[in-house]
Amino acid sequence: MLSYPLNIFDSKRNTKEEKKLYKKLVAKFKSLIENWGGLRPIRSLIEDVFKLAKKTCNMENLHRYTKRSVKKYCSLAVFLTGAVIAFSISDKKMLQRLAES
């Protein structure tokens, strides 16, 4: 059972479009949740990539104090993670082994 967000009940707003969007989102969510089994491998792959990024690019402890510094650091880490995956990983098992080491 899903209910409308609280902003739908604001009498000062025109909520017809928001209700339509919400109903569309709920229908999409219900269709995706029924096929959750098919999405599990994708989620597993995403988690392995994040684990790899955290370990190989030292993203576990992000000690940066300015927005610019965080942006640079994270952009470099994403680039390096992508390069590692593109040039050295040919299958999911190899990705998992690299992420675990």
The first five atom37 places (N, CA, C, CB, O) and aatype in JSON, in Angstrom:
{
  "aatype": [12, 10, 15, 18, 14, 10, 2, 9, 13, 3, 15, 11, 1, 2, 16, 11, 6, 6, 11, 11, 10, 18, 11, 11, 10, 19, 0, 11, 13, 11, 15, 10, 9, 6, 2, 17, 7, 7, 10, 1, 14, 9, 1, 15, 10, 9, 6, 3, 19, 13, 11, 10, 0, 11, 11, 16, 4, 2, 12, 6, 2, 10, 8, 1, 18, 16, 11, 1, 15, 19, 11, 11, 18, 4, 15, 10, 0, 19, 13, 10, 16, 7, 0, 19, 9, 0, 13, 15, 9, 15, 3, 11, 11, 12, 10, 5, 1, 10, 0, 6, 15],
  "atom_mask": [
    [1, 1, 1, 1, 1],
    [1, 1, 1, 1, 1],
    [1, 1, 1, 1, 1],
    [1, 1, 1, 1, 1],
    [1, 1, 1, 1, 1],
    [1, 1, 1, 1, 1],
    [1, 1, 1, 1, 1],
    [1, 1, 1, 1, 1],
    [1, 1, 1, 1, 1],
    [1, 1, 1, 1, 1],
    [1, 1, 1, 1, 1],
    [1, 1, 1, 1, 1],
    [1, 1, 1, 1, 1],
    [1, 1, 1, 1, 1],
    [1, 1, 1, 1, 1],
    [1, 1, 1, 1, 1],
    [1, 1, 1, 1, 1],
    [1, 1, 1, 1, 1],
    [1, 1, 1, 1, 1],
    [1, 1, 1, 1, 1],
    [1, 1, 1, 1, 1],
    [1, 1, 1, 1, 1],
    [1, 1, 1, 1, 1],
    [1, 1, 1, 1, 1],
    [1, 1, 1, 1, 1],
    [1, 1, 1, 1, 1],
    [1, 1, 1, 1, 1],
    [1, 1, 1, 1, 1],
    [1, 1, 1, 1, 1],
    [1, 1, 1, 1, 1],
    [1, 1, 1, 1, 1],
    [1, 1, 1, 1, 1],
    [1, 1, 1, 1, 1],
    [1, 1, 1, 1, 1],
    [1, 1, 1, 1, 1],
    [1, 1, 1, 1, 1],
    [1, 1, 1, 0, 1],
    [1, 1, 1, 0, 1],
    [1, 1, 1, 1, 1],
    [1, 1, 1, 1, 1],
    [1, 1, 1, 1, 1],
    [1, 1, 1, 1, 1],
    [1, 1, 1, 1, 1],
    [1, 1, 1, 1, 1],
    [1, 1, 1, 1, 1],
    [1, 1, 1, 1, 1],
    [1, 1, 1, 1, 1],
    [1, 1, 1, 1, 1],
    [1, 1, 1, 1, 1],
    [1, 1, 1, 1, 1],
    [1, 1, 1, 1, 1],
    [1, 1, 1, 1, 1],
    [1, 1, 1, 1, 1],
    [1, 1, 1, 1, 1],
    [1, 1, 1, 1, 1],
    [1, 1, 1, 1, 1],
    [1, 1, 1, 1, 1],
    [1, 1, 1, 1, 1],
    [1, 1, 1, 1, 1],
    [1, 1, 1, 1, 1],
    [1, 1, 1, 1, 1],
    [1, 1, 1, 1, 1],
    [1, 1, 1, 1, 1],
    [1, 1, 1, 1, 1],
    [1, 1, 1, 1, 1],
    [1, 1, 1, 1, 1],
    [1, 1, 1, 1, 1],
    [1, 1, 1, 1, 1],
    [1, 1, 1, 1, 1],
    [1, 1, 1, 1, 1],
    [1, 1, 1, 1, 1],
    [1, 1, 1, 1, 1],
    [1, 1, 1, 1, 1],
    [1, 1, 1, 1, 1],
    [1, 1, 1, 1, 1],
    [1, 1, 1, 1, 1],
    [1, 1, 1, 1, 1],
    [1, 1, 1, 1, 1],
    [1, 1, 1, 1, 1],
    [1, 1, 1, 1, 1],
    [1, 1, 1, 1, 1],
    [1, 1, 1, 0, 1],
    [1, 1, 1, 1, 1],
    [1, 1, 1, 1, 1],
    [1, 1, 1, 1, 1],
    [1, 1, 1, 1, 1],
    [1, 1, 1, 1, 1],
    [1, 1, 1, 1, 1],
    [1, 1, 1, 1, 1],
    [1, 1, 1, 1, 1],
    [1, 1, 1, 1, 1],
    [1, 1, 1, 1, 1],
    [1, 1, 1, 1, 1],
    [1, 1, 1, 1, 1],
    [1, 1, 1, 1, 1],
    [1, 1, 1, 1, 1],
    [1, 1, 1, 1, 1],
    [1, 1, 1, 1, 1],
    [1, 1, 1, 1, 1],
    [1, 1, 1, 1, 1],
    [1, 1, 1, 1, 1]
  ],
  "atom_positions": [
    [[0.85, -1.18, 0.0], [0.0, 0.0, 0.0], [0.89, 1.24, 0.0], [-0.96, 0.0, 1.22], [1.67, 1.45, 0.93]],
    [[0.76, 2.04, -1.02], [1.52, 3.28, -1.13], [0.56, 4.45, -1.08], [2.38, 3.31, -2.43], [-0.52, 4.41, -1.67]],
    [[0.96, 5.49, -0.37], [0.08, 6.66, -0.28], [0.77, 7.88, -0.89], [-0.3, 6.95, 1.2], [1.99, 7.89, -1.09]],
    [[-0.02, 8.89, -1.17], [0.49, 10.11, -1.78], [1.49, 10.8, -0.85], [-0.65, 11.06, -2.12], [1.38, 10.68, 0.37]],
    [[2.46, 11.53, -1.42], [3.33, 12.36, -0.58], [2.54, 13.5, 0.04], [4.51, 12.92, -1.42], [1.47, 13.86, -0.46]],
    [[3.04, 14.05, 1.11], [2.3, 15.08, 1.84], [2.02, 16.33, 1.04], [3.05, 15.44, 3.07], [1.0, 16.99, 1.27]],
    [[2.88, 16.69, 0.1], [2.63, 17.92, -0.65], [1.38, 17.84, -1.53], [3.83, 18.25, -1.51], [0.9, 18.87, -1.99]],
    [[0.86, 16.66, -1.76], [-0.39, 16.5, -2.53], [-1.57, 17.11, -1.76], [-0.66, 14.99, -2.82], [-2.54, 17.57, -2.37]],
    [[-1.49, 17.12, -0.46], [-2.6, 17.6, 0.36], [-2.57, 19.1, 0.61], [-2.6, 16.88, 1.67], [-3.38, 19.61, 1.38]],
    [[-1.66, 19.81, -0.03], [-1.59, 21.26, 0.1], [-2.68, 21.88, -0.77], [-0.17, 21.8, -0.31], [-2.67, 21.72, -1.99]],
    [[-3.61, 22.57, -0.15], [-4.77, 23.1, -0.88], [-4.41, 24.26, -1.79], [-5.83, 23.54, 0.1], [-5.21, 24.63, -2.65]],
    [[-3.25, 24.85, -1.63], [-2.86, 26.0, -2.44], [-2.23, 25.59, -3.77], [-1.89, 26.87, -1.67], [-1.99, 26.44, -4.63]],
    [[-1.97, 24.32, -3.95], [-1.29, 23.86, -5.16], [-2.26, 23.15, -6.09], [-0.14, 22.92, -4.79], [-3.26, 22.59, -5.65]],
    [[-1.96, 23.19, -7.37], [-2.69, 22.41, -8.35], [-2.01, 21.05, -8.39], [-2.71, 23.11, -9.77], [-0.9, 20.93, -8.9]],
    [[-2.66, 20.04, -7.89], [-2.0, 18.75, -7.69], [-2.39, 17.69, -8.72], [-2.32, 18.24, -6.32], [-1.97, 16.54, -8.59]],
    [[-3.17, 18.04, -9.72], [-3.58, 17.04, -10.72], [-2.37, 16.41, -11.4], [-4.49, 17.69, -11.77], [-2.28, 15.18, -11.51]],
    [[-1.44, 17.24, -11.86], [-0.25, 16.73, -12.55], [0.62, 15.91, -11.6], [0.56, 17.9, -13.15], [1.18, 14.88, -12.0]],
    [[0.74, 16.37, -10.37], [1.55, 15.63, -9.4], [0.94, 14.26, -9.1], [1.69, 16.44, -8.1], [1.65, 13.28, -8.93]],
    [[-0.39, 14.21, -9.03], [-1.06, 12.93, -8.8], [-0.85, 11.98, -9.98], [-2.55, 13.14, -8.56], [-0.63, 10.78, -9.78]],
    [[-0.92, 12.51, -11.2], [-0.69, 11.69, -12.39], [0.73, 11.13, -12.38], [-0.93, 12.51, -13.67], [0.94, 9.94, -12.62]],
    [[1.69, 12.0, -12.1], [3.08, 11.57, -12.04], [3.28, 10.51, -10.96], [4.0, 12.77, -11.79], [3.97, 9.52, -11.18]],
    [[2.69, 10.73, -9.8], [2.82, 9.78, -8.7], [2.22, 8.43, -9.07], [2.14, 10.33, -7.42], [2.82, 7.39, -8.81]],
    [[1.04, 8.43, -9.69], [0.42, 7.17, -10.1], [1.27, 6.45, -11.13], [-0.99, 7.43, -10.66], [1.38, 5.22, -11.11]],
    [[1.88, 7.22, -12.04], [2.76, 6.62, -13.05], [4.0, 5.99, -12.38], [3.18, 7.69, -14.08], [4.42, 4.89, -12.75]],
    [[4.56, 6.7, -11.42], [5.72, 6.19, -10.7], [5.39, 4.93, -9.91], [6.28, 7.26, -9.77], [6.17, 3.98, -9.89]],
    [[4.24, 4.92, -9.27], [3.82, 3.74, -8.5], [3.63, 2.54, -9.43], [2.51, 4.03, -7.7], [4.05, 1.43, -9.11]],
    [[3.0, 2.77, -10.58], [2.8, 1.67, -11.53], [4.14, 1.14, -12.03], [1.94, 2.14, -12.72], [4.32, -0.07, -12.15]],
    [[5.07, 2.03, -12.32], [6.41, 1.62, -12.77], [7.12, 0.83, -11.67], [7.26, 2.85, -13.19], [7.74, -0.2, -11.93]],
    [[7.02, 1.32, -10.44], [7.64, 0.64, -9.31], [7.06, -0.76, -9.14], [7.46, 1.45, -8.02], [7.81, -1.72, -8.93]],
    [[5.76, -0.88, -9.22], [5.12, -2.2, -9.06], [5.55, -3.17, -10.15], [3.59, -2.05, -9.06], [5.76, -4.35, -9.89]],
    [[5.68, -2.67, -11.37], [6.12, -3.57, -12.45], [7.57, -3.99, -12.26], [5.94, -2.88, -13.82], [7.93, -5.13, -12.55]],
    [[8.41, -3.07, -11.77], [9.81, -3.42, -11.54], [9.98, -4.36, -10.35], [10.63, -2.16, -11.32], [10.82, -5.26, -10.39]],
    [[9.2, -4.16, -9.32], [9.34, -4.99, -8.12], [8.9, -6.43, -8.4], [8.53, -4.41, -6.96], [9.39, -7.36, -7.77]],
    [[7.97, -6.6, -9.34], [7.55, -7.95, -9.72], [8.68, -8.69, -10.44], [6.31, -7.9, -10.62], [8.78, -9.92, -10.36]],
    [[9.54, -7.96, -11.12], [10.65, -8.55, -11.86], [11.98, -8.36, -11.13], [10.74, -7.94, -13.26], [13.03, -8.28, -11.77]],
    [[11.94, -8.29, -9.81], [13.13, -8.03, -9.02], [14.21, -9.09, -9.25], [12.76, -7.98, -7.54], [15.4, -8.78, -9.23]],
    [[13.81, -10.32, -9.48], [14.77, -11.39, -9.72], [15.68, -11.09, -10.9], [0.0, 0.0, 0.0], [16.86, -11.43, -10.88]],
    [[15.14, -10.46, -11.92], [15.93, -10.11, -13.09], [16.88, -8.94, -12.85], [0.0, 0.0, 0.0], [17.86, -8.78, -13.56]],
    [[16.58, -8.12, -11.85], [17.41, -6.96, -11.55], [18.52, -7.26, -10.55], [16.54, -5.84, -11.03], [19.46, -6.47, -10.42]],
    [[18.43, -8.38, -9.85], [19.42, -8.7, -8.83], [20.84, -8.8, -9.38], [19.06, -10.0, -8.16], [21.77, -8.3, -8.75]],
    [[21.06, -9.44, -10.54], [22.43, -9.49, -11.07], [22.98, -8.1, -11.39], [22.47, -10.35, -12.32], [24.18, -7.85, -11.21]],
    [[22.12, -7.21, -11.85], [22.56, -5.85, -12.16], [22.96, -5.13, -10.87], [21.44, -5.06, -12.89], [23.98, -4.45, -10.82]],
    [[22.16, -5.3, -9.83], [22.47, -4.69, -8.54], [23.79, -5.23, -8.0], [21.33, -4.93, -7.52], [24.61, -4.48, -7.47]],
    [[23.98, -6.52, -8.13], [25.22, -7.15, -7.67], [26.43, -6.57, -8.4], [25.16, -8.67, -7.88], [27.46, -6.3, -7.79]],
    [[26.3, -6.38, -9.7], [27.38, -5.8, -10.5], [27.68, -4.37, -10.05], [27.01, -5.83, -11.99], [28.84, -3.99, -9.92]],
    [[26.64, -3.59, -9.81], [26.82, -2.2, -9.35], [27.53, -2.18, -8.0], [25.45, -1.48, -9.25], [28.42, -1.37, -7.78]],
    [[27.14, -3.07, -7.09], [27.78, -3.13, -5.78], [29.24, -3.51, -5.9], [27.05, -4.12, -4.88], [30.08, -2.99, -5.17]],
    [[29.57, -4.43, -6.82], [30.97, -4.81, -7.03], [31.79, -3.63, -7.57], [31.07, -6.0, -7.99], [32.94, -3.44, -7.16]],
    [[31.21, -2.86, -8.47], [31.92, -1.7, -9.0], [32.17, -0.68, -7.91], [31.12, -1.06, -10.16], [33.26, -0.11, -7.83]],
    [[31.18, -0.43, -7.04], [31.37, 0.52, -5.95], [32.43, 0.01, -4.96], [30.05, 0.77, -5.22], [33.24, 0.78, -4.45]],
    [[32.41, -1.27, -4.7], [33.4, -1.85, -3.79], [34.8, -1.69, -4.39], [33.09, -3.36, -3.52], [35.74, -1.35, -3.68]],
    [[34.92, -1.93, -5.68], [36.2, -1.74, -6.36], [36.66, -0.29, -6.27], [36.09, -2.18, -7.83], [37.83, -0.02, -6.0]],
    [[35.74, 0.63, -6.5], [36.09, 2.06, -6.44], [36.55, 2.45, -5.04], [34.89, 2.93, -6.84], [37.52, 3.19, -4.88]],
    [[35.87, 1.94, -4.04], [36.24, 2.28, -2.67], [37.62, 1.74, -2.31], [35.21, 1.74, -1.69], [38.41, 2.44, -1.68]],
    [[37.9, 0.52, -2.7], [39.17, -0.09, -2.3], [40.34, 0.34, -3.17], [39.05, -1.59, -2.34], [41.38, 0.72, -2.63]],
    [[40.2, 0.28, -4.48], [41.35, 0.57, -5.34], [41.63, 2.06, -5.48], [41.13, -0.01, -6.7], [42.78, 2.45, -5.7]],
    [[40.62, 2.88, -5.35], [40.82, 4.33, -5.51], [40.77, 5.06, -4.18], [39.76, 4.9, -6.45], [40.64, 6.28, -4.14]],
    [[40.88, 4.31, -3.1], [40.93, 4.88, -1.76], [39.74, 5.8, -1.46], [42.23, 5.66, -1.58], [39.9, 6.9, -0.95]],
    [[38.55, 5.33, -1.79], [37.34, 6.12, -1.57], [36.65, 5.78, -0.26], [36.37, 5.92, -2.72], [35.58, 6.32, 0.03]],
    [[37.24, 4.89, 0.54], [36.59, 4.52, 1.8], [36.52, 5.7, 2.77], [37.33, 3.35, 2.45], [35.5, 5.91, 3.42]],
    [[37.6, 6.44, 2.85], [37.64, 7.6, 3.75], [37.86, 8.85, 2.92], [38.76, 7.46, 4.84], [38.98, 9.16, 2.52]],
    [[36.79, 9.54, 2.66], [36.85, 10.73, 1.82], [36.97, 11.96, 2.73], [35.59, 10.84, 0.9], [35.97, 12.5, 3.2]],
    [[38.19, 12.38, 2.97], [38.43, 13.53, 3.83], [38.76, 14.74, 2.97], [39.57, 13.25, 4.85], [39.93, 15.05, 2.73]],
    [[37.75, 15.41, 2.52], [37.89, 16.62, 1.73], [36.96, 17.65, 2.35], [37.55, 16.36, 0.2], [35.91, 17.31, 2.9]],
    [[37.35, 18.91, 2.25], [36.6, 19.93, 2.98], [35.97, 21.01, 2.11], [37.5, 20.58, 3.96], [35.25, 21.87, 2.61]],
    [[36.24, 20.97, 0.82], [35.58, 21.93, -0.07], [34.86, 21.16, -1.17], [36.61, 22.95, -0.67], [35.24, 20.05, -1.52]],
    [[33.84, 21.78, -1.69], [33.06, 21.15, -2.76], [33.94, 20.9, -3.98], [31.85, 22.03, -3.14], [33.82, 19.86, -4.63]],
    [[34.8, 21.83, -4.29], [35.69, 21.7, -5.45], [36.63, 20.51, -5.27], [36.49, 22.99, -5.66], [36.87, 19.75, -6.21]],
    [[37.17, 20.37, -4.08], [38.09, 19.27, -3.79], [37.38, 17.92, -3.9], [38.71, 19.44, -2.4], [37.93, 16.97, -4.46]],
    [[36.18, 17.83, -3.37], [35.4, 16.58, -3.44], [35.09, 16.25, -4.9], [34.08, 16.7, -2.63], [35.2, 15.1, -5.31]],
    [[34.72, 17.25, -5.67], [34.38, 17.05, -7.07], [35.59, 16.51, -7.85], [33.88, 18.36, -7.7], [35.46, 15.57, -8.63]],
    [[36.76, 17.12, -7.63], [37.97, 16.66, -8.31], [38.31, 15.23, -7.91], [39.14, 17.59, -8.0], [38.58, 14.38, -8.76]],
    [[38.3, 14.97, -6.62], [38.69, 13.66, -6.1], [37.76, 12.56, -6.6], [38.69, 13.69, -4.57], [38.21, 11.5, -7.05]],
    [[36.46, 12.82, -6.53], [35.48, 11.82, -6.98], [35.53, 11.63, -8.49], [34.07, 12.24, -6.56], [35.39, 10.5, -8.97]],
    [[35.71, 12.69, -9.24], [35.81, 12.57, -10.7], [37.01, 11.73, -11.09], [35.9, 13.96, -11.35], [36.91, 10.88, -11.97]],
    [[38.14, 11.97, -10.44], [39.33, 11.18, -10.72], [39.11, 9.71, -10.34], [40.54, 11.75, -9.96], [39.52, 8.81, -11.08]],
    [[38.47, 9.47, -9.2], [38.22, 8.09, -8.77], [37.3, 7.37, -9.75], [37.61, 8.07, -7.36], [37.53, 6.2, -10.05]],
    [[36.28, 8.04, -10.24], [35.36, 7.43, -11.21], [36.1, 7.13, -12.51], [34.14, 8.36, -11.48], [35.92, 6.06, -13.1]],
    [[36.93, 8.07, -12.94], [37.71, 7.84, -14.16], [38.65, 6.65, -13.99], [38.52, 9.09, -14.52], [38.71, 5.78, -14.87]],
    [[39.37, 6.6, -12.89], [40.31, 5.51, -12.66], [39.6, 4.16, -12.54], [41.13, 5.78, -11.41], [40.08, 3.15, -13.05]],
    [[38.46, 4.15, -11.86], [37.69, 2.91, -11.74], [37.24, 2.44, -13.11], [36.46, 3.12, -10.82], [37.34, 1.25, -13.42]],
    [[36.76, 3.34, -13.93], [36.36, 2.99, -15.29], [37.52, 2.46, -16.11], [0.0, 0.0, 0.0], [37.36, 1.51, -16.88]],
    [[38.68, 3.08, -15.95], [39.86, 2.62, -16.68], [40.28, 1.23, -16.23], [41.02, 3.6, -16.49], [40.61, 0.38, -17.06]],
    [[40.27, 0.99, -14.93], [40.63, -0.33, -14.41], [39.67, -1.38, -14.96], [40.61, -0.33, -12.87], [40.1, -2.46, -15.38]],
    [[38.4, -1.08, -14.94], [37.4, -2.04, -15.44], [37.57, -2.26, -16.95], [35.96, -1.54, -15.12], [37.52, -3.4, -17.42]],
    [[37.75, -1.19, -17.68], [37.85, -1.3, -19.14], [39.09, -2.06, -19.61], [37.84, 0.07, -19.75], [39.03, -2.81, -20.58]],
    [[40.21, -1.87, -18.91], [41.46, -2.44, -19.4], [41.87, -3.74, -18.74], [42.54, -1.46, -19.21], [42.75, -4.44, -19.26]],
    [[41.25, -4.11, -17.62], [41.77, -5.3, -16.94], [40.72, -6.31, -16.51], [42.53, -4.89, -15.76], [41.06, -7.37, -15.99]],
    [[39.45, -6.01, -16.71], [38.42, -6.93, -16.23], [37.6, -7.42, -17.41], [37.52, -6.25, -15.18], [37.03, -6.63, -18.17]],
    [[37.55, -8.74, -17.54], [36.83, -9.3, -18.67], [35.51, -9.97, -18.27], [37.69, -10.28, -19.38], [34.65, -10.19, -19.13]],
    [[35.35, -10.3, -16.99], [34.1, -10.92, -16.55], [33.79, -10.57, -15.09], [34.16, -12.45, -16.72], [34.62, -9.97, -14.4]],
    [[32.61, -10.94, -14.66], [32.14, -10.58, -13.32], [32.99, -11.22, -12.22], [30.69, -11.0, -13.15], [33.23, -10.59, -11.19]],
    [[33.45, -12.44, -12.43], [34.27, -13.1, -11.41], [35.58, -12.36, -11.19], [34.55, -14.55, -11.8], [36.05, -12.23, -10.06]],
    [[36.16, -11.89, -12.26], [37.4, -11.13, -12.14], [37.15, -9.82, -11.38], [38.0, -10.84, -13.54], [37.97, -9.41, -10.56]],
    [[36.02, -9.17, -11.68], [35.64, -7.95, -10.96], [35.49, -8.22, -9.48], [34.34, -7.37, -11.53], [35.99, -7.46, -8.65]],
    [[34.8, -9.3, -9.13], [34.6, -9.65, -7.72], [35.93, -9.93, -7.04], [33.68, -10.87, -7.59], [36.15, -9.48, -5.92]],
    [[36.83, -10.67, -7.7], [38.13, -10.96, -7.1], [38.93, -9.69, -6.86], [38.92, -11.9, -7.98], [39.56, -9.54, -5.81]],
    [[38.9, -8.78, -7.83], [39.64, -7.54, -7.68], [39.03, -6.66, -6.58], [39.67, -6.78, -9.0], [39.76, -6.0, -5.84]],
    [[37.71, -6.66, -6.48], [37.05, -5.85, -5.46], [37.3, -6.41, -4.05], [35.54, -5.79, -5.73], [37.35, -5.64, -3.09]],
    [[37.45, -7.71, -3.94], [37.68, -8.32, -2.63], [39.12, -8.2, -2.16], [37.3, -9.78, -2.67], [39.38, -8.23, -0.96]],
    [[40.06, -8.06, -3.09], [41.47, -8.04, -2.68], [41.9, -6.7, -2.13], [42.35, -8.41, -3.84], [43.06, -6.54, -1.75]]
  ]
}
